[in-house]
Amino acid sequence: IFEGDIVVIEPRPARDGDVVAALIDGETTLKRFVQNLGSTPYLKAENPNYPELHPIGDLVIQGVAKAIVRNL
């Protein structure tokens, strides 16, 4: 996903591995949703320069990414 891209979000619950729009600790972000059995779900950046996001408070999934619109 590049600057200027538009991401289409479907409002539905996330499954492990989905790219989601999520509200985590008061900020919205677009990351991969990871939920291992028996552990708290967290968000993983595709870019290795960014850390995993483990919620301190609430993690609210706003929807799942369905498409990207990019102007050429």
mmCIF file as Biopython writes it, N, C-alpha, C and O atoms, coordinates in Angstrom:
data_model
#
loop_
_atom_site.group_PDB
_atom_site.id
_atom_site.type_symbol
_atom_site.label_atom_id
_atom_site.label_alt_id
_atom_site.label_comp_id
_atom_site.label_asym_id
_atom_site.label_entity_id
_atom_site.label_seq_id
_atom_site.pdbx_PDB_ins_code
_atom_site.Cartn_x
_atom_site.Cartn_y
_atom_site.Cartn_z
_atom_site.occupancy
_atom_site.B_iso_or_equiv
_atom_site.auth_seq_id
_atom_site.auth_asym_id
_atom_site.pdbx_PDB_model_num
ATOM 1   N N  . ILE A ? 1  ? 0.861   -1.160  0.000   1.0 0.0 1  A 1 
ATOM 2   C CA . ILE A ? 1  ? 0.000   0.000   0.000   1.0 0.0 1  A 1 
ATOM 3   C C  . ILE A ? 1  ? 0.911   1.227   0.000   1.0 0.0 1  A 1 
ATOM 4   O O  . ILE A ? 1  ? 1.837   1.331   0.804   1.0 0.0 1  A 1 
ATOM 5   N N  . PHE A ? 2  ? 0.630   2.148   -0.913  1.0 0.0 2  A 1 
ATOM 6   C CA . PHE A ? 2  ? 1.461   3.336   -1.064  1.0 0.0 2  A 1 
ATOM 7   C C  . PHE A ? 2  ? 0.684   4.595   -0.701  1.0 0.0 2  A 1 
ATOM 8   O O  . PHE A ? 2  ? -0.546  4.588   -0.670  1.0 0.0 2  A 1 
ATOM 9   N N  . GLU A ? 3  ? 1.408   5.668   -0.430  1.0 0.0 3  A 1 
ATOM 10  C CA . GLU A ? 3  ? 0.771   6.948   -0.149  1.0 0.0 3  A 1 
ATOM 11  C C  . GLU A ? 3  ? -0.133  7.329   -1.317  1.0 0.0 3  A 1 
ATOM 12  O O  . GLU A ? 3  ? 0.272   7.236   -2.475  1.0 0.0 3  A 1 
ATOM 13  N N  . GLY A ? 4  ? -1.344  7.752   -1.016  1.0 0.0 4  A 1 
ATOM 14  C CA . GLY A ? 4  ? -2.311  8.126   -2.041  1.0 0.0 4  A 1 
ATOM 15  C C  . GLY A ? 4  ? -3.259  7.004   -2.425  1.0 0.0 4  A 1 
ATOM 16  O O  . GLY A ? 4  ? -4.274  7.254   -3.076  1.0 0.0 4  A 1 
ATOM 17  N N  . ASP A ? 5  ? -2.949  5.760   -2.034  1.0 0.0 5  A 1 
ATOM 18  C CA . ASP A ? 5  ? -3.854  4.643   -2.305  1.0 0.0 5  A 1 
ATOM 19  C C  . ASP A ? 5  ? -5.119  4.800   -1.472  1.0 0.0 5  A 1 
ATOM 20  O O  . ASP A ? 5  ? -5.096  5.389   -0.391  1.0 0.0 5  A 1 
ATOM 21  N N  . ILE A ? 6  ? -6.209  4.272   -1.982  1.0 0.0 6  A 1 
ATOM 22  C CA . ILE A ? 6  ? -7.478  4.224   -1.255  1.0 0.0 6  A 1 
ATOM 23  C C  . ILE A ? 6  ? -7.766  2.759   -0.957  1.0 0.0 6  A 1 
ATOM 24  O O  . ILE A ? 6  ? -7.768  1.926   -1.863  1.0 0.0 6  A 1 
ATOM 25  N N  . VAL A ? 7  ? -8.006  2.445   0.306   1.0 0.0 7  A 1 
ATOM 26  C CA . VAL A ? 7  ? -8.280  1.063   0.714   1.0 0.0 7  A 1 
ATOM 27  C C  . VAL A ? 7  ? -9.784  0.935   0.977   1.0 0.0 7  A 1 
ATOM 28  O O  . VAL A ? 7  ? -10.361 1.710   1.739   1.0 0.0 7  A 1 
ATOM 29  N N  . VAL A ? 8  ? -10.404 -0.056  0.335   1.0 0.0 8  A 1 
ATOM 30  C CA . VAL A ? 8  ? -11.824 -0.338  0.535   1.0 0.0 8  A 1 
ATOM 31  C C  . VAL A ? 8  ? -11.944 -1.318  1.698   1.0 0.0 8  A 1 
ATOM 32  O O  . VAL A ? 8  ? -11.341 -2.390  1.681   1.0 0.0 8  A 1 
ATOM 33  N N  . ILE A ? 9  ? -12.733 -0.939  2.715   1.0 0.0 9  A 1 
ATOM 34  C CA . ILE A ? 9  ? -12.874 -1.734  3.933   1.0 0.0 9  A 1 
ATOM 35  C C  . ILE A ? 9  ? -14.282 -2.313  4.013   1.0 0.0 9  A 1 
ATOM 36  O O  . ILE A ? 9  ? -15.267 -1.593  3.844   1.0 0.0 9  A 1 
ATOM 37  N N  . GLU A ? 10 ? -14.372 -3.612  4.271   1.0 0.0 10 A 1 
ATOM 38  C CA . GLU A ? 10 ? -15.654 -4.284  4.496   1.0 0.0 10 A 1 
ATOM 39  C C  . GLU A ? 10 ? -15.856 -4.423  6.005   1.0 0.0 10 A 1 
ATOM 40  O O  . GLU A ? 10 ? -15.029 -5.028  6.688   1.0 0.0 10 A 1 
ATOM 41  N N  . PRO A ? 11 ? -16.959 -3.863  6.532   1.0 0.0 11 A 1 
ATOM 42  C CA . PRO A ? 11 ? -17.185 -3.978  7.977   1.0 0.0 11 A 1 
ATOM 43  C C  . PRO A ? 11 ? -17.629 -5.388  8.353   1.0 0.0 11 A 1 
ATOM 44  O O  . PRO A ? 11 ? -18.806 -5.730  8.232   1.0 0.0 11 A 1 
ATOM 45  N N  . ARG A ? 12 ? -16.683 -6.199  8.807   1.0 0.0 12 A 1 
ATOM 46  C CA . ARG A ? 12 ? -16.972 -7.560  9.247   1.0 0.0 12 A 1 
ATOM 47  C C  . ARG A ? 12 ? -15.899 -7.986  10.232  1.0 0.0 12 A 1 
ATOM 48  O O  . ARG A ? 12 ? -14.828 -7.381  10.281  1.0 0.0 12 A 1 
ATOM 49  N N  . PRO A ? 13 ? -16.173 -9.023  11.019  1.0 0.0 13 A 1 
ATOM 50  C CA . PRO A ? 13 ? -15.146 -9.509  11.958  1.0 0.0 13 A 1 
ATOM 51  C C  . PRO A ? 13 ? -13.913 -10.017 11.212  1.0 0.0 13 A 1 
ATOM 52  O O  . PRO A ? 13 ? -14.016 -10.522 10.094  1.0 0.0 13 A 1 
ATOM 53  N N  . ALA A ? 14 ? -12.771 -9.881  11.831  1.0 0.0 14 A 1 
ATOM 54  C CA . ALA A ? 14 ? -11.507 -10.313 11.223  1.0 0.0 14 A 1 
ATOM 55  C C  . ALA A ? 14 ? -11.202 -11.760 11.556  1.0 0.0 14 A 1 
ATOM 56  O O  . ALA A ? 14 ? -11.603 -12.286 12.594  1.0 0.0 14 A 1 
ATOM 57  N N  . ARG A ? 15 ? -10.477 -12.386 10.637  1.0 0.0 15 A 1 
ATOM 58  C CA . ARG A ? 15 ? -9.920  -13.723 10.867  1.0 0.0 15 A 1 
ATOM 59  C C  . ARG A ? 15 ? -8.400  -13.593 10.870  1.0 0.0 15 A 1 
ATOM 60  O O  . ARG A ? 15 ? -7.851  -12.635 10.327  1.0 0.0 15 A 1 
ATOM 61  N N  . ASP A ? 16 ? -7.739  -14.540 11.472  1.0 0.0 16 A 1 
ATOM 62  C CA . ASP A ? 16 ? -6.284  -14.534 11.531  1.0 0.0 16 A 1 
ATOM 63  C C  . ASP A ? 16 ? -5.707  -14.356 10.127  1.0 0.0 16 A 1 
ATOM 64  O O  . ASP A ? 16 ? -6.066  -15.084 9.202   1.0 0.0 16 A 1 
ATOM 65  N N  . GLY A ? 17 ? -4.820  -13.390 9.979   1.0 0.0 17 A 1 
ATOM 66  C CA . GLY A ? 17 ? -4.160  -13.154 8.698   1.0 0.0 17 A 1 
ATOM 67  C C  . GLY A ? 17 ? -4.785  -12.066 7.848   1.0 0.0 17 A 1 
ATOM 68  O O  . GLY A ? 17 ? -4.172  -11.633 6.872   1.0 0.0 17 A 1 
ATOM 69  N N  . ASP A ? 18 ? -5.994  -11.605 8.186   1.0 0.0 18 A 1 
ATOM 70  C CA . ASP A ? 18 ? -6.641  -10.528 7.427   1.0 0.0 18 A 1 
ATOM 71  C C  . ASP A ? 18 ? -5.901  -9.215  7.620   1.0 0.0 18 A 1 
ATOM 72  O O  . ASP A ? 18 ? -5.341  -8.958  8.686   1.0 0.0 18 A 1 
ATOM 73  N N  . VAL A ? 19 ? -5.902  -8.376  6.571   1.0 0.0 19 A 1 
ATOM 74  C CA . VAL A ? 19 ? -5.450  -6.995  6.718   1.0 0.0 19 A 1 
ATOM 75  C C  . VAL A ? 19 ? -6.675  -6.203  7.154   1.0 0.0 19 A 1 
ATOM 76  O O  . VAL A ? 19 ? -7.718  -6.246  6.502   1.0 0.0 19 A 1 
ATOM 77  N N  . VAL A ? 20 ? -6.537  -5.472  8.274   1.0 0.0 20 A 1 
ATOM 78  C CA . VAL A ? 20 ? -7.695  -4.819  8.877   1.0 0.0 20 A 1 
ATOM 79  C C  . VAL A ? 20 ? -7.429  -3.339  9.131   1.0 0.0 20 A 1 
ATOM 80  O O  . VAL A ? 20 ? -6.285  -2.907  9.273   1.0 0.0 20 A 1 
ATOM 81  N N  . ALA A ? 21 ? -8.519  -2.579  9.183   1.0 0.0 21 A 1 
ATOM 82  C CA . ALA A ? 21 ? -8.504  -1.238  9.758   1.0 0.0 21 A 1 
ATOM 83  C C  . ALA A ? 21 ? -8.894  -1.453  11.208  1.0 0.0 21 A 1 
ATOM 84  O O  . ALA A ? 21 ? -9.936  -2.041  11.495  1.0 0.0 21 A 1 
ATOM 85  N N  . ALA A ? 22 ? -8.058  -0.977  12.124  1.0 0.0 22 A 1 
ATOM 86  C CA . ALA A ? 22 ? -8.300  -1.240  13.538  1.0 0.0 22 A 1 
ATOM 87  C C  . ALA A ? 22 ? -8.058  0.010   14.361  1.0 0.0 22 A 1 
ATOM 88  O O  . ALA A ? 22 ? -7.174  0.815   14.068  1.0 0.0 22 A 1 
ATOM 89  N N  . LEU A ? 23 ? -8.862  0.147   15.393  1.0 0.0 23 A 1 
ATOM 90  C CA . LEU A ? 23 ? -8.678  1.188   16.388  1.0 0.0 23 A 1 
ATOM 91  C C  . LEU A ? 23 ? -7.963  0.533   17.559  1.0 0.0 23 A 1 
ATOM 92  O O  . LEU A ? 23 ? -8.508  -0.348  18.224  1.0 0.0 23 A 1 
ATOM 93  N N  . ILE A ? 24 ? -6.729  0.977   17.801  1.0 0.0 24 A 1 
ATOM 94  C CA . ILE A ? 24 ? -5.931  0.384   18.873  1.0 0.0 24 A 1 
ATOM 95  C C  . ILE A ? 24 ? -5.419  1.510   19.761  1.0 0.0 24 A 1 
ATOM 96  O O  . ILE A ? 24 ? -4.694  2.399   19.313  1.0 0.0 24 A 1 
ATOM 97  N N  . ASP A ? 25 ? -5.804  1.453   21.008  1.0 0.0 25 A 1 
ATOM 98  C CA . ASP A ? 25 ? -5.380  2.452   21.989  1.0 0.0 25 A 1 
ATOM 99  C C  . ASP A ? 25 ? -5.632  3.877   21.499  1.0 0.0 25 A 1 
ATOM 100 O O  . ASP A ? 25 ? -4.800  4.763   21.694  1.0 0.0 25 A 1 
ATOM 101 N N  . GLY A ? 26 ? -6.785  4.093   20.860  1.0 0.0 26 A 1 
ATOM 102 C CA . GLY A ? 26 ? -7.209  5.429   20.447  1.0 0.0 26 A 1 
ATOM 103 C C  . GLY A ? 26 ? -6.738  5.893   19.083  1.0 0.0 26 A 1 
ATOM 104 O O  . GLY A ? 26 ? -7.032  7.024   18.695  1.0 0.0 26 A 1 
ATOM 105 N N  . GLU A ? 27 ? -6.014  5.059   18.335  1.0 0.0 27 A 1 
ATOM 106 C CA . GLU A ? 27 ? -5.542  5.433   17.006  1.0 0.0 27 A 1 
ATOM 107 C C  . GLU A ? 27 ? -5.953  4.376   15.985  1.0 0.0 27 A 1 
ATOM 108 O O  . GLU A ? 27 ? -5.955  3.179   16.273  1.0 0.0 27 A 1 
ATOM 109 N N  . THR A ? 28 ? -6.304  4.849   14.772  1.0 0.0 28 A 1 
ATOM 110 C CA . THR A ? 28 ? -6.672  3.923   13.702  1.0 0.0 28 A 1 
ATOM 111 C C  . THR A ? 28 ? -5.442  3.609   12.861  1.0 0.0 28 A 1 
ATOM 112 O O  . THR A ? 28 ? -4.624  4.484   12.576  1.0 0.0 28 A 1 
ATOM 113 N N  . THR A ? 29 ? -5.327  2.339   12.468  1.0 0.0 29 A 1 
ATOM 114 C CA . THR A ? 29 ? -4.201  1.896   11.655  1.0 0.0 29 A 1 
ATOM 115 C C  . THR A ? 29 ? -4.653  0.777   10.723  1.0 0.0 29 A 1 
ATOM 116 O O  . THR A ? 29 ? -5.717  0.189   10.913  1.0 0.0 29 A 1 
ATOM 117 N N  . LEU A ? 30 ? -3.835  0.493   9.722   1.0 0.0 30 A 1 
ATOM 118 C CA . LEU A ? 30 ? -4.088  -0.590  8.778   1.0 0.0 30 A 1 
ATOM 119 C C  . LEU A ? 30 ? -2.946  -1.585  8.916   1.0 0.0 30 A 1 
ATOM 120 O O  . LEU A ? 30 ? -1.810  -1.292  8.545   1.0 0.0 30 A 1 
ATOM 121 N N  . LYS A ? 31 ? -3.253  -2.764  9.452   1.0 0.0 31 A 1 
ATOM 122 C CA . LYS A ? 31 ? -2.222  -3.774  9.723   1.0 0.0 31 A 1 
ATOM 123 C C  . LYS A ? 31 ? -2.804  -5.175  9.548   1.0 0.0 31 A 1 
ATOM 124 O O  . LYS A ? 31 ? -4.011  -5.344  9.373   1.0 0.0 31 A 1 
ATOM 125 N N  . ARG A ? 32 ? -1.919  -6.178  9.600   1.0 0.0 32 A 1 
ATOM 126 C CA . ARG A ? 32 ? -2.348  -7.572  9.546   1.0 0.0 32 A 1 
ATOM 127 C C  . ARG A ? 32 ? -2.782  -8.005  10.945  1.0 0.0 32 A 1 
ATOM 128 O O  . ARG A ? 32 ? -2.085  -7.748  11.927  1.0 0.0 32 A 1 
ATOM 129 N N  . PHE A ? 33 ? -3.945  -8.669  11.026  1.0 0.0 33 A 1 
ATOM 130 C CA . PHE A ? 33 ? -4.512  -9.147  12.284  1.0 0.0 33 A 1 
ATOM 131 C C  . PHE A ? 33 ? -3.950  -10.531 12.576  1.0 0.0 33 A 1 
ATOM 132 O O  . PHE A ? 33 ? -4.016  -11.423 11.730  1.0 0.0 33 A 1 
ATOM 133 N N  . VAL A ? 34 ? -3.396  -10.709 13.776  1.0 0.0 34 A 1 
ATOM 134 C CA . VAL A ? 34 ? -2.822  -11.998 14.177  1.0 0.0 34 A 1 
ATOM 135 C C  . VAL A ? 34 ? -3.506  -12.445 15.462  1.0 0.0 34 A 1 
ATOM 136 O O  . VAL A ? 34 ? -3.534  -11.721 16.457  1.0 0.0 34 A 1 
ATOM 137 N N  . GLN A ? 35 ? -4.060  -13.662 15.418  1.0 0.0 35 A 1 
ATOM 138 C CA . GLN A ? 35 ? -4.705  -14.212 16.604  1.0 0.0 35 A 1 
ATOM 139 C C  . GLN A ? 35 ? -4.330  -15.679 16.715  1.0 0.0 35 A 1 
ATOM 140 O O  . GLN A ? 35 ? -4.889  -16.531 16.025  1.0 0.0 35 A 1 
ATOM 141 N N  . ASN A ? 36 ? -3.377  -15.963 17.591  1.0 0.0 36 A 1 
ATOM 142 C CA . ASN A ? 36 ? -2.956  -17.334 17.855  1.0 0.0 36 A 1 
ATOM 143 C C  . ASN A ? 36 ? -3.829  -17.913 18.959  1.0 0.0 36 A 1 
ATOM 144 O O  . ASN A ? 36 ? -4.286  -17.184 19.840  1.0 0.0 36 A 1 
ATOM 145 N N  . LEU A ? 37 ? -4.058  -19.198 18.915  1.0 0.0 37 A 1 
ATOM 146 C CA . LEU A ? 37 ? -4.877  -19.834 19.944  1.0 0.0 37 A 1 
ATOM 147 C C  . LEU A ? 37 ? -4.317  -19.571 21.332  1.0 0.0 37 A 1 
ATOM 148 O O  . LEU A ? 37 ? -3.126  -19.759 21.578  1.0 0.0 37 A 1 
ATOM 149 N N  . GLY A ? 38 ? -5.176  -19.140 22.225  1.0 0.0 38 A 1 
ATOM 150 C CA . GLY A ? 38 ? -4.789  -18.931 23.608  1.0 0.0 38 A 1 
ATOM 151 C C  . GLY A ? 38 ? -4.022  -17.656 23.888  1.0 0.0 38 A 1 
ATOM 152 O O  . GLY A ? 38 ? -3.570  -17.444 25.014  1.0 0.0 38 A 1 
ATOM 153 N N  . SER A ? 39 ? -3.863  -16.788 22.875  1.0 0.0 39 A 1 
ATOM 154 C CA . SER A ? 39 ? -3.140  -15.540 23.123  1.0 0.0 39 A 1 
ATOM 155 C C  . SER A ? 39 ? -3.988  -14.337 22.728  1.0 0.0 39 A 1 
ATOM 156 O O  . SER A ? 39 ? -4.976  -14.468 22.006  1.0 0.0 39 A 1 
ATOM 157 N N  . THR A ? 40 ? -3.593  -13.180 23.207  1.0 0.0 40 A 1 
ATOM 158 C CA . THR A ? 40 ? -4.291  -11.943 22.885  1.0 0.0 40 A 1 
ATOM 159 C C  . THR A ? 40 ? -3.985  -11.550 21.448  1.0 0.0 40 A 1 
ATOM 160 O O  . THR A ? 40 ? -2.825  -11.589 21.037  1.0 0.0 40 A 1 
ATOM 161 N N  . PRO A ? 41 ? -5.010  -11.168 20.668  1.0 0.0 41 A 1 
ATOM 162 C CA . PRO A ? 41 ? -4.745  -10.745 19.293  1.0 0.0 41 A 1 
ATOM 163 C C  . PRO A ? 41 ? -3.879  -9.481  19.255  1.0 0.0 41 A 1 
ATOM 164 O O  . PRO A ? 41 ? -3.909  -8.662  20.173  1.0 0.0 41 A 1 
ATOM 165 N N  . TYR A ? 42 ? -3.113  -9.344  18.174  1.0 0.0 42 A 1 
ATOM 166 C CA . TYR A ? 42 ? -2.290  -8.157  17.988  1.0 0.0 42 A 1 
ATOM 167 C C  . TYR A ? 42 ? -2.237  -7.820  16.509  1.0 0.0 42 A 1 
ATOM 168 O O  . TYR A ? 42 ? -2.759  -8.559  15.675  1.0 0.0 42 A 1 
ATOM 169 N N  . LEU A ? 43 ? -1.601  -6.695  16.188  1.0 0.0 43 A 1 
ATOM 170 C CA . LEU A ? 43 ? -1.490  -6.241  14.808  1.0 0.0 43 A 1 
ATOM 171 C C  . LEU A ? 43 ? -0.034  -6.291  14.383  1.0 0.0 43 A 1 
ATOM 172 O O  . LEU A ? 43 ? 0.861   -5.914  15.138  1.0 0.0 43 A 1 
ATOM 173 N N  . LYS A ? 44 ? 0.192   -6.766  13.152  1.0 0.0 44 A 1 
ATOM 174 C CA . LYS A ? 44 ? 1.558   -6.917  12.640  1.0 0.0 44 A 1 
ATOM 175 C C  . LYS A ? 44 ? 1.707   -6.071  11.384  1.0 0.0 44 A 1 
ATOM 176 O O  . LYS A ? 44 ? 0.902   -6.175  10.459  1.0 0.0 44 A 1 
ATOM 177 N N  . ALA A ? 45 ? 2.732   -5.240  11.352  1.0 0.0 45 A 1 
ATOM 178 C CA . ALA A ? 45 ? 3.032   -4.437  10.166  1.0 0.0 45 A 1 
ATOM 179 C C  . ALA A ? 45 ? 3.694   -5.308  9.114   1.0 0.0 45 A 1 
ATOM 180 O O  . ALA A ? 45 ? 4.471   -6.203  9.448   1.0 0.0 45 A 1 
ATOM 181 N N  . GLU A ? 46 ? 3.397   -5.059  7.859   1.0 0.0 46 A 1 
ATOM 182 C CA . GLU A ? 46 ? 4.072   -5.771  6.770   1.0 0.0 46 A 1 
ATOM 183 C C  . GLU A ? 46 ? 5.494   -5.250  6.585   1.0 0.0 46 A 1 
ATOM 184 O O  . GLU A ? 46 ? 6.379   -5.979  6.138   1.0 0.0 46 A 1 
ATOM 185 N N  . ASN A ? 47 ? 5.702   -3.981  6.935   1.0 0.0 47 A 1 
ATOM 186 C CA . ASN A ? 47 ? 7.016   -3.375  6.833   1.0 0.0 47 A 1 
ATOM 187 C C  . ASN A ? 47 ? 7.829   -3.760  8.077   1.0 0.0 47 A 1 
ATOM 188 O O  . ASN A ? 47 ? 7.421   -3.445  9.196   1.0 0.0 47 A 1 
ATOM 189 N N  . PRO A ? 48 ? 8.966   -4.434  7.898   1.0 0.0 48 A 1 
ATOM 190 C CA . PRO A ? 48 ? 9.743   -4.884  9.062   1.0 0.0 48 A 1 
ATOM 191 C C  . PRO A ? 48 ? 10.336  -3.737  9.884   1.0 0.0 48 A 1 
ATOM 192 O O  . PRO A ? 48 ? 10.833  -3.969  10.986  1.0 0.0 48 A 1 
ATOM 193 N N  . ASN A ? 49 ? 10.294  -2.516  9.373   1.0 0.0 49 A 1 
ATOM 194 C CA . ASN A ? 49 ? 10.800  -1.361  10.121  1.0 0.0 49 A 1 
ATOM 195 C C  . ASN A ? 49 ? 9.826   -0.897  11.196  1.0 0.0 49 A 1 
ATOM 196 O O  . ASN A ? 49 ? 10.165  -0.038  12.009  1.0 0.0 49 A 1 
ATOM 197 N N  . TYR A ? 50 ? 8.614   -1.458  11.207  1.0 0.0 50 A 1 
ATOM 198 C CA . TYR A ? 50 ? 7.599   -1.071  12.189  1.0 0.0 50 A 1 
ATOM 199 C C  . TYR A ? 50 ? 7.333   -2.233  13.139  1.0 0.0 50 A 1 
ATOM 200 O O  . TYR A ? 50 ? 7.332   -3.391  12.720  1.0 0.0 50 A 1 
ATOM 201 N N  . PRO A ? 51 ? 7.108   -1.929  14.419  1.0 0.0 51 A 1 
ATOM 202 C CA . PRO A ? 51 ? 6.913   -3.001  15.405  1.0 0.0 51 A 1 
ATOM 203 C C  . PRO A ? 51 ? 5.503   -3.585  15.368  1.0 0.0 51 A 1 
ATOM 204 O O  . PRO A ? 51 ? 4.581   -2.994  14.806  1.0 0.0 51 A 1 
ATOM 205 N N  . GLU A ? 52 ? 5.360   -4.750  15.974  1.0 0.0 52 A 1 
ATOM 206 C CA . GLU A ? 52 ? 4.029   -5.310  16.209  1.0 0.0 52 A 1 
ATOM 207 C C  . GLU A ? 52 ? 3.312   -4.399  17.194  1.0 0.0 52 A 1 
ATOM 208 O O  . GLU A ? 52 ? 3.946   -3.777  18.047  1.0 0.0 52 A 1 
ATOM 209 N N  . LEU A ? 53 ? 1.981   -4.319  17.076  1.0 0.0 53 A 1 
ATOM 210 C CA . LEU A ? 53 ? 1.197   -3.498  17.992  1.0 0.0 53 A 1 
ATOM 211 C C  . LEU A ? 53 ? 0.369   -4.412  18.890  1.0 0.0 53 A 1 
ATOM 212 O O  . LEU A ? 53 ? -0.553  -5.082  18.425  1.0 0.0 53 A 1 
ATOM 213 N N  . HIS A ? 54 ? 0.697   -4.434  20.148  1.0 0.0 54 A 1 
ATOM 214 C CA . HIS A ? 54 ? -0.042  -5.203  21.138  1.0 0.0 54 A 1 
ATOM 215 C C  . HIS A ? 54 ? -0.876  -4.219  21.944  1.0 0.0 54 A 1 
ATOM 216 O O  . HIS A ? 54 ? -0.324  -3.305  22.557  1.0 0.0 54 A 1 
ATOM 217 N N  . PRO A ? 55 ? -2.198  -4.387  21.955  1.0 0.0 55 A 1 
ATOM 218 C CA . PRO A ? 55 ? -3.047  -3.395  22.619  1.0 0.0 55 A 1 
ATOM 219 C C  . PRO A ? 55 ? -2.823  -3.336  24.122  1.0 0.0 55 A 1 
ATOM 220 O O  . PRO A ? 55 ? -2.722  -4.360  24.798  1.0 0.0 55 A 1 
ATOM 221 N N  . ILE A ? 56 ? -2.750  -2.110  24.626  1.0 0.0 56 A 1 
ATOM 222 C CA . ILE A ? 56 ? -2.705  -1.893  26.070  1.0 0.0 56 A 1 
ATOM 223 C C  . ILE A ? 56 ? -4.139  -1.918  26.588  1.0 0.0 56 A 1 
ATOM 224 O O  . ILE A ? 56 ? -4.420  -2.457  27.658  1.0 0.0 56 A 1 
ATOM 225 N N  . GLY A ? 57 ? -5.043  -1.322  25.804  1.0 0.0 57 A 1 
ATOM 226 C CA . GLY A ? 57 ? -6.463  -1.283  26.150  1.0 0.0 57 A 1 
ATOM 227 C C  . GLY A ? 57 ? -7.258  -2.043  25.108  1.0 0.0 57 A 1 
ATOM 228 O O  . GLY A ? 57 ? -7.051  -3.237  24.890  1.0 0.0 57 A 1 
ATOM 229 N N  . ASP A ? 58 ? -8.167  -1.333  24.475  1.0 0.0 58 A 1 
ATOM 230 C CA . ASP A ? 58 ? -9.059  -1.955  23.503  1.0 0.0 58 A 1 
ATOM 231 C C  . ASP A ? 58 ? -8.429  -2.078  22.123  1.0 0.0 58 A 1 
ATOM 232 O O  . ASP A ? 58 ? -7.651  -1.224  21.701  1.0 0.0 58 A 1 
ATOM 233 N N  . LEU A ? 59 ? -8.777  -3.146  21.437  1.0 0.0 59 A 1 
ATOM 234 C CA . LEU A ? 59 ? -8.460  -3.348  20.029  1.0 0.0 59 A 1 
ATOM 235 C C  . LEU A ? 59 ? -9.799  -3.556  19.337  1.0 0.0 59 A 1 
ATOM 236 O O  . LEU A ? 59 ? -10.450 -4.582  19.539  1.0 0.0 59 A 1 
ATOM 237 N N  . VAL A ? 60 ? -10.218 -2.585  18.516  1.0 0.0 60 A 1 
ATOM 238 C CA . VAL A ? 60 ? -11.508 -2.649  17.837  1.0 0.0 60 A 1 
ATOM 239 C C  . VAL A ? 60 ? -11.253 -2.793  16.343  1.0 0.0 60 A 1 
ATOM 240 O O  . VAL A ? 60 ? -10.662 -1.913  15.719  1.0 0.0 60 A 1 
ATOM 241 N N  . ILE A ? 61 ? -11.705 -3.911  15.772  1.0 0.0 61 A 1 
ATOM 242 C CA . ILE A ? 61 ? -11.570 -4.118  14.329  1.0 0.0 61 A 1 
ATOM 243 C C  . ILE A ? 61 ? -12.705 -3.355  13.649  1.0 0.0 61 A 1 
ATOM 244 O O  . ILE A ? 61 ? -13.882 -3.646  13.864  1.0 0.0 61 A 1 
ATOM 245 N N  . GLN A ? 62 ? -12.334 -2.378  12.828  1.0 0.0 62 A 1 
ATOM 246 C CA . GLN A ? 62 ? -13.318 -1.562  12.133  1.0 0.0 62 A 1 
ATOM 247 C C  . GLN A ? 62 ? -13.766 -2.211  10.829  1.0 0.0 62 A 1 
ATOM 248 O O  . GLN A ? 62 ? -14.848 -1.907  10.326  1.0 0.0 62 A 1 
ATOM 249 N N  . GLY A ? 63 ? -12.952 -3.094  10.282  1.0 0.0 63 A 1 
ATOM 250 C CA . GLY A ? 63 ? -13.297 -3.799  9.060   1.0 0.0 63 A 1 
ATOM 251 C C  . GLY A ? 63 ? -12.083 -4.464  8.441   1.0 0.0 63 A 1 
ATOM 252 O O  . GLY A ? 63 ? -10.957 -4.309  8.914   1.0 0.0 63 A 1 
ATOM 253 N N  . VAL A ? 64 ? -12.334 -5.206  7.374   1.0 0.0 64 A 1 
ATOM 254 C CA . VAL A ? 64 ? -11.296 -5.975  6.690   1.0 0.0 64 A 1 
ATOM 255 C C  . VAL A ? 64 ? -11.059 -5.371  5.313   1.0 0.0 64 A 1 
ATOM 256 O O  . VAL A ? 64 ? -12.012 -5.060  4.598   1.0 0.0 64 A 1 
ATOM 257 N N  . ALA A ? 65 ? -9.788  -5.202  4.935   1.0 0.0 65 A 1 
ATOM 258 C CA . ALA A ? 65 ? -9.437  -4.653  3.622   1.0 0.0 65 A 1 
ATOM 259 C C  . ALA A ? 65 ? -9.897  -5.604  2.523   1.0 0.0 65 A 1 
ATOM 260 O O  . ALA A ? 65 ? -9.624  -6.804  2.569   1.0 0.0 65 A 1 
ATOM 261 N N  . LYS A ? 66 ? -10.599 -5.053  1.534   1.0 0.0 66 A 1 
ATOM 262 C CA . LYS A ? 66 ? -11.119 -5.854  0.420   1.0 0.0 66 A 1 
ATOM 263 C C  . LYS A ? 66 ? -10.473 -5.498  -0.907  1.0 0.0 66 A 1 
ATOM 264 O O  . LYS A ? 66 ? -10.359 -6.354  -1.784  1.0 0.0 66 A 1 
ATOM 265 N N  . ALA A ? 67 ? -10.040 -4.228  -1.074  1.0 0.0 67 A 1 
ATOM 266 C CA . ALA A ? 67 ? -9.470  -3.806  -2.339  1.0 0.0 67 A 1 
ATOM 267 C C  . ALA A ? 67 ? -8.636  -2.553  -2.134  1.0 0.0 67 A 1 
ATOM 268 O O  . ALA A ? 67 ? -8.799  -1.833  -1.149  1.0 0.0 67 A 1 
ATOM 269 N N  . ILE A ? 68 ? -7.740  -2.304  -3.081  1.0 0.0 68 A 1 
ATOM 270 C CA . ILE A ? 68 ? -6.946  -1.084  -3.097  1.0 0.0 68 A 1 
ATOM 271 C C  . ILE A ? 68 ? -7.202  -0.378  -4.421  1.0 0.0 68 A 1 
ATOM 272 O O  . ILE A ? 68 ? -7.168  -0.999  -5.484  1.0 0.0 68 A 1 
ATOM 273 N N  . VAL A ? 69 ? -7.460  0.928   -4.347  1.0 0.0 69 A 1 
ATOM 274 C CA . VAL A ? 69 ? -7.640  1.746   -5.549  1.0 0.0 69 A 1 
ATOM 275 C C  . VAL A ? 69 ? -6.404  2.620   -5.663  1.0 0.0 69 A 1 
ATOM 276 O O  . VAL A ? 69 ? -6.060  3.356   -4.738  1.0 0.0 69 A 1 
ATOM 277 N N  . ARG A ? 70 ? -5.738  2.532   -6.813  1.0 0.0 70 A 1 
ATOM 278 C CA . ARG A ? 70 ? -4.492  3.282   -7.018  1.0 0.0 70 A 1 
ATOM 279 C C  . ARG A ? 70 ? -4.572  4.026   -8.350  1.0 0.0 70 A 1 
ATOM 280 O O  . ARG A ? 70 ? -4.910  3.443   -9.380  1.0 0.0 70 A 1 
ATOM 281 N N  . ASN A ? 71 ? -4.259  5.311   -8.315  1.0 0.0 71 A 1 
ATOM 282 C CA . ASN A ? 71 ? -4.171  6.103   -9.554  1.0 0.0 71 A 1 
ATOM 283 C C  . ASN A ? 71 ? -2.799  5.899   -10.162 1.0 0.0 71 A 1 
ATOM 284 O O  . ASN A ? 71 ? -1.789  5.947   -9.461  1.0 0.0 71 A 1 
ATOM 285 N N  . LEU A ? 72 ? -2.761  5.672   -11.459 1.0 0.0 72 A 1 
ATOM 286 C CA . LEU A ? 72 ? -1.470  5.486   -12.143 1.0 0.0 72 A 1 
ATOM 287 C C  . LEU A ? 72 ? -0.989  6.769   -12.763 1.0 0.0 72 A 1 
ATOM 288 O O  . LEU A ? 72 ? 0.077   6.796   -13.377 1.0 0.0 72 A 1 
#
